[in-house]
Amino acid sequence: MNIMGYAYVFLEQFVKYPDDHIILGMSIDRDLQAMSRKELCTFIESNSPSDGSFWDLASTSKIRFGAQLLKDANASSDSPAPILSSETLKSDAQ
């Protein structure tokens, strides 16, 4: 599995990603839009609440981490509509 990860990292440097200024209704800051996958992982690592390597996490763990960040942001948000709700996720999954 690690060999595939290294291969993916190598090949990723040649991939041209879309200009995602809005992802799932969330506006993405320009500095984040300009970052490569590796730069994004490094940014998350350097801004995470604990030491560890985000880059080395399994993909599902990265998604769970992002989901927890959204859940926490929704809980502390003063906005009337949550960024993403678990009810929306449940209805989308059916």
SEDRENZA-794248 format. One line per 8 residues: their letters; for each residue x, y, z of C-alpha. Coordinates in steps of 0.02 Angstrom, whole numbers, plus 32768, in hexadecimal, padded with zeros to 4 digits. Example, Ala and Ser with C-alpha at 12.3 -4.5 7.8 and 13.67 -1.06 7.14 Angstrom:
<nodes>
as	8267 7F1F 8186 ~ 82AC 7FCB 8165
</nodes>
This chain:
<nodes>
mnimgyay	8000 8000 8000 ~ 808F 8077 8028 ~ 80D9 805B 7F7A ~ 8035 8095 7F2C ~ 8038 812E 7F9E ~ 80E6 815C 7F63 ~ 80B5 813F 7EAF ~ 801D 81AE 7EC6
vfleqfvk	8087 8238 7F13 ~ 8100 822F 7E82 ~ 8077 8231 7DFD ~ 8017 82BA 7E58 ~ 809B 833B 7E2E ~ 806A 832C 7D76 ~ 7FAD 8339 7D91 ~ 7F55 83DB 7D68
ypddhiil	7EC7 83F7 7DE2 ~ 7E2D 8461 7DC2 ~ 7E24 8514 7DFF ~ 7DB3 84EE 7E93 ~ 7D7D 8595 7ED7 ~ 7CDB 854B 7F1D ~ 7CD2 8497 7F5B ~ 7C28 8453 7F91
gmsidrdl	7BE9 8503 7FAB ~ 7C7E 853A 8015 ~ 7CEA 85C7 7FD5 ~ 7DA3 8597 7FD2 ~ 7E26 861C 7FF8 ~ 7E9B 8646 7F69 ~ 7F36 8610 7FCA ~ 7EEC 8562 7FE1
qamsrkel	7EB7 855B 7F2A ~ 7F6C 8576 7EF5 ~ 7FB3 84EB 7F62 ~ 7FE2 843E 7F23 ~ 7FA1 83A2 7F7B ~ 8046 8394 7FDA ~ 8042 844B 800C ~ 7F8E 8437 8049
ctfiesns	7FBE 83A1 80B4 ~ 8054 8400 80FA ~ 7FE2 8494 8122 ~ 7F68 8423 817D ~ 7FF6 83CF 81DB ~ 803F 8475 8214 ~ 7F94 84B2 824E ~ 7F56 8412 82A1
psdgsfwd	7F37 8409 835C ~ 7FB6 837B 8372 ~ 805C 8340 8332 ~ 8055 82BC 82AD ~ 8059 82AA 81F3 ~ 7FB9 82D3 8197 ~ 8013 82A0 80F8 ~ 8028 81ED 8139
lastskir	7F72 81D6 816E ~ 7F01 8163 810C ~ 7E88 81BC 8097 ~ 7DF0 818E 8100 ~ 7E46 81D4 819B ~ 7E65 8277 813E ~ 7DAD 8280 8110 ~ 7D7A 825D 81C5
fgaqllkd	7DEF 82E7 81FF ~ 7D9E 8361 8185 ~ 7CF0 8329 81B8 ~ 7D1A 8347 826F ~ 7D5C 83F5 8245 ~ 7CB7 841C 81EB ~ 7C52 83D6 827C ~ 7CB5 8440 82F8
anassdsp	7CA4 84DB 828A ~ 7BE8 84C0 8280 ~ 7BDC 84AE 833D ~ 7C3A 8551 835C ~ 7BEF 85B2 82CB ~ 7B79 8644 82E8 ~ 7B2D 862D 823C ~ 7A7B 85EA 8235
apilsset	7AA4 8569 81AE ~ 7B2D 84E9 81CF ~ 7BBA 84D5 8153 ~ 7B8F 841D 8143 ~ 7B19 83B7 81AC ~ 7B19 82FF 81D3 ~ 7A61 82FB 819E ~ 7A94 8337 80F1
lksdaq	7B17 82AD 80EA ~ 7A98 8229 811F ~ 7A19 825E 809C ~ 7A9F 8265 8014 ~ 7AD9 81B4 8040 ~ 7A2C 8167 8026
</nodes>
